[in-house]
Amino acid sequence: MSEPIKVCIVDDSAVVRQVMTAVLSKDANIKVIAVAADPIIAQERMAVAWPDVIVLDVEMPRMDGITFLKKIMLERPTPVVICSTLTERGAETTMQALAAGAVCYVTKPKIGLKDFLSESANELIRSVKLASQSKPKGYQESSQNKPLQPVSEALASSPTAMSQTTEKVIAIGTSTGGTQALEVVLTALPRVSPGIVVVQHMPEKFTALFAERLNSLCALEVREAKHGDRVMPGRALIAPGGYHMRLTRSGAYYQVDVMDGPPVNRHKPSVDVLFKSVAQVAGRNAMGIIMTGMGDDGARGLLEMHNAGALTVAQDEASCVVFGMPKEAIKLGAADMEVRLQSIPAEIGRFAR
């Protein structure tokens, strides 16, 4: 029998620490080895026994969670699950945490906390187990103001780039670790890149803030998709949390439908929903990219894109935080190539040309 996952809980609420400890301790594969009311205490206890996973609040006394997270990722990258409130402020700080290297998050309301955590025991346990299987890449400073990669500059200088990309579309699907991965890819692309549609597994409130953050860093226009938005060169549309997104065509132009519906592969938005629509609408004029994430959402959709003549790419294991979704796509024979994260922008450049 394998060793249980060692967990440290860092939260200034005694109720949260108590309930989380009780919930996690019910699973024989998890062992809570330390709890702390703030990061200063956590550092002292982690120096004695380092955990496999840290469950971390973001708003705490003496040192905030984001500062503590960055310190961990710089000194000793460790899987971190963020626990924050599902409010606009909570979503913003969670986005900062994901950008700094957190693997995933669980949300908590401001009231009814004890009942909420008890009812969401499975989500908390699943998040800790997911995090334990990940490979956090550590904290990196924002890519803002960094020069674009040479391949991007070459594409930007091409006088025919705009005419060549007007009917091409790039579809990207990702989950755990995807916030950092998408930043690496999208910040390396020039404004004249083909239109991009993205599904990143996130709940409502998070995707709009995520899109705003990327838009501030990228040459591309990045925004949360709205029903009927046109897919065009220089624009990346991110599916809104809680809704599916699919590609449609109106005359010579692509656009997106944003729609409600049941979860697919336990997700809404679902990568499979997007990829299957791209296969039907764009065929060989499309490029599909499946990146880091837990589970198999997107694998069958990427296979449909492959069979429709699209160029299909899977992120390689070494550069993934979680090699789940790409692995499943590769097993199905859906990927034309496996590519490390840092090389994906170059492949997009080649496809665009």
Long-range contacts (C-beta under 8 A, 24 or more apart in sequence): 2-29, 4-28, 4-29, 4-30, 4-31, 5-29, 5-30, 5-31, 5-52, 5-53, 5-128, 5-129, 5-132, 6-31, 6-33, 6-49, 6-50, 6-51, 6-52, 6-53, 7-31, 7-32, 7-33, 7-51, 7-52, 7-53, 7-54, 7-55, 7-128, 8-32, 8-33, 8-34, 8-35, 8-36, 8-42, 8-45, 8-46, 8-51, 8-53, 8-54, 8-55, 9-34, 9-35, 9-36, 9-54, 9-55, 10-35, 10-36, 10-37, 10-38, 10-39, 10-42, 10-54, 10-55, 10-56, 10-57, 10-60, 10-65, 10-68, 11-35, 11-37, 11-55, 11-56, 11-57, 11-60, 11-83, 12-37, 12-38, 12-57, 12-59, 12-60, 12-61, 13-57, 13-113, 15-113, 15-114, 16-57, 16-83, 16-108, 16-113, 16-117, 19-113, 19-114, 19-117, 19-118, 20-55, 20-83, 20-117, 20-124, 23-117, 23-118, 23-121, 23-124, 23-125, 24-124, 24-125, 24-128, 26-121, 27-125, 29-129, 30-125, 30-128, 30-129, 37-61, 38-62, 38-63, 39-63, 39-64, 39-65, 39-67, 39-68, 39-71, 42-68, 50-76, 50-78, 51-78, 52-78, 52-79, 52-132, 53-78, 53-79, 53-80, 53-81, 53-128, 53-131, 53-132, 54-78, 54-79, 54-80, 54-81, 55-80, 55-81, 55-83, 55-124, 55-128, 56-80, 56-81, 56-82, 56-83, 56-97, 56-102, 57-82, 57-83, 57-84, 58-82, 58-83, 58-84, 58-90, 58-93, 58-94, 58-97, 59-84, 59-93, 65-93, 65-97, 66-93, 66-96, 66-97, 66-100, 69-97, 69-100, 69-101, 69-102, 69-139, 70-100, 70-101, 70-139, 72-101, 73-100, 73-101, 73-136, 73-138, 73-139, 74-138, 74-139, 77-101, 77-136, 77-137, 77-138, 78-136, 79-103, 79-131, 79-132, 79-134, 79-136, 80-131, 80-136, 81-105, 81-106, 81-127, 81-128, 81-131, 82-106, 83-107, 83-108, 84-108, 85-109, 85-110, 86-203, 86-205, 87-205, 88-205, 88-209, 91-205, 91-206, 91-209, 92-209, 94-206, 95-179, 95-206, 95-209, 95-210, 95-213, 98-179, 98-180, 99-142, 99-179, 99-180, 99-183, 99-213, 100-139, 101-136, 101-137, 101-138, 101-139, 101-180, 103-130, 103-131, 103-134, 103-136, 103-176, 103-177, 103-321, 103-322, 104-130, 104-131, 104-176, 107-203, 130-176, 130-294, 130-322, 133-294, 133-322, 134-176, 134-177, 134-321, 134-322, 135-320, 135-321, 135-322, 136-321, 137-177, 137-180, 137-321, 140-180, 142-217, 143-183, 143-184, 143-187, 143-188, 143-217, 144-187, 144-216, 144-217, 146-187, 148-187, 148-188, 148-189, 148-190, 148-219, 149-188, 149-345, 149-346, 151-345, 151-346, 151-349, 151-350, 152-188, 152-189, 152-190, 152-193, 152-345, 152-349, 153-190, 154-349, 155-190, 155-192, 155-193, 155-349, 155-352, 155-353, 156-190, 156-191, 156-192, 158-192, 158-353, 161-192, 161-233, 161-352, 161-353, 162-192, 162-233, 164-352, 164-353, 165-192, 165-193, 165-194, 165-195, 165-233, 165-352, 166-232, 166-233, 166-252, 167-252, 167-254, 167-285, 168-194, 168-195, 168-282, 168-285, 168-286, 168-287, 168-351, 168-352, 169-194, 169-195, 169-196, 169-197, 169-231, 169-247, 169-254, 169-278, 169-282, 169-285, 169-286, 169-287, 170-194, 170-195, 170-196, 170-197, 170-286, 170-287, 170-288, 170-289, 170-348, 170-351, 171-196, 171-197, 171-198, 171-247, 171-274, 171-275, 171-278, 171-286, 171-287, 171-288, 171-289, 171-305, 172-196, 172-197, 172-198, 172-199, 172-288, 172-289, 172-290, 172-291, 173-198, 173-199, 173-271, 173-274, 173-275, 173-288, 173-289, 173-290, 173-291, 173-293, 173-297, 173-298, 173-301, 173-302, 173-325, 174-198, 174-199, 174-200, 174-201, 174-271, 174-290, 174-291, 174-292, 174-293, 174-325, 175-200, 175-201, 175-267, 175-271, 175-292, 175-293, 175-294, 175-295, 175-297, 175-322, 175-324, 175-325, 176-201, 176-292, 176-293, 176-294, 176-321, 176-322, 176-324, 177-291, 177-292, 177-293, 177-320, 177-321, 177-322, 178-291, 178-292, 178-293, 179-210, 180-321, 181-291, 181-292, 181-315, 181-321, 181-341, 182-214, 182-291, 183-214, 183-217, 184-341, 184-342, 184-344, 184-345, 185-289, 185-291, 185-341, 185-344, 185-345, 185-348, 186-214, 186-217, 186-218, 186-220, 186-222, 186-236, 187-214, 187-217, 187-218, 187-219, 188-345, 189-218, 189-219, 189-220, 189-345, 189-348, 189-349, 190-219, 190-220, 191-219, 191-220, 191-221, 191-233, 191-234, 192-233, 192-234, 193-220, 193-233, 193-234, 193-348, 193-352, 194-233, 194-287, 194-348, 194-351, 194-352, 195-230, 195-231, 195-232, 195-233, 195-234, 195-235, 195-236, 195-237, 195-254, 196-220, 196-231, 196-235, 196-236, 196-237, 197-225, 197-231, 197-236, 197-237, 197-239, 197-245, 197-247, 197-256, 197-274, 197-278, 198-236, 198-237, 198-238, 198-239, 199-238, 199-239, 199-245, 199-269, 199-270, 199-271, 199-273, 199-274, 199-298, 200-238, 200-239, 201-267, 201-269, 201-271, 201-293, 201-297, 202-241, 203-241, 203-242, 204-240, 204-241, 204-242, 205-241, 206-241, 207-238, 207-239, 207-240, 207-241, 208-240, 210-238, 211-238, 214-238, 225-256, 225-258, 226-258, 227-256, 227-257, 227-258, 227-259, 228-255, 228-256, 228-257, 229-255, 229-256, 229-258, 230-254, 230-255, 231-255, 231-256, 239-269, 239-274, 240-269, 241-269, 242-268, 242-269, 243-268, 243-269, 244-268, 244-269, 244-270, 244-273, 244-274, 245-269, 245-273, 245-274, 246-273, 246-274, 246-276, 246-277, 247-274, 247-277, 247-278, 247-281, 247-282, 248-277, 248-281, 249-281, 249-282, 254-281, 254-282, 264-297, 265-295, 265-296, 265-297, 266-295, 266-297, 267-295, 267-297, 270-297, 270-298, 271-297, 271-298, 271-301, 271-325, 272-297, 272-298, 272-299, 272-300, 272-301, 273-301, 274-301, 275-301, 275-302, 275-304, 275-305, 276-300, 276-301, 276-304, 278-305, 278-310, 279-304, 279-305, 279-307, 279-308, 279-310, 280-304, 280-308, 282-308, 282-310, 283-308, 283-309, 283-310, 284-308, 284-309, 284-310, 285-310, 286-310, 286-311, 287-311, 287-312, 287-313, 287-347, 287-348, 287-351, 288-312, 288-313, 289-313, 289-314, 289-315, 289-344, 289-348, 290-314, 290-315, 290-325, 290-326, 290-329, 290-334, 290-335, 291-315, 291-320, 291-325, 291-326, 291-341, 291-344, 292-319, 292-320, 292-321, 292-322, 292-323, 292-324, 292-325, 292-326, 292-341, 293-322, 293-324, 293-325, 293-326, 294-322, 294-324, 294-325, 295-324, 295-325, 295-328, 296-324, 296-325, 296-328, 297-325, 298-325, 298-329, 299-325, 299-328, 299-329, 299-331, 299-332, 299-334, 300-332, 300-334, 302-329, 302-332, 302-334, 302-335, 303-329, 303-332, 303-333, 303-334, 305-334, 306-333, 306-334, 306-335, 306-336, 311-336, 311-351, 312-336, 312-337, 313-337, 313-338, 313-339, 313-344, 313-347, 314-338, 314-339, 315-339, 315-340, 315-341, 315-344, 316-340, 316-341
